[in-house]
Amino acid sequence: MRESQTEDMQTARGEARFNLYQGNVLLDGEDFAIPALGGDEMQDILLGVRWLQIKRLVADFSAGILTLG
C-alpha cells in the first residue's frame, strides 16, 4: 500500500475519506502487516473487527489488563 491511497468509509458521523497505509504490528514475536486508516478525524487508535476474528481479546477491567493474543 502506498501512502497516497485514500478510502471512503462510513462512520457514525457519516461518510469520511481516510488515508490508507500499511501498518506492521508485532504481537508475541509474530509480525502482522495490516491495513491502517488514518485521518484528521481519528482521535484514537482502534482495533478493527478483523483483529478480533483472528486474535482472542480478554479484558480484565478490575485488574486494568487488556490482552490481545
ABEGO torsion letter per residue (X at the ends): XBAABBBBBBBAAEBBBBBBBBBBBBBGGBBBBBBBBBEAABABBBBBAAAAAABBBBBBAAAGBBBBX
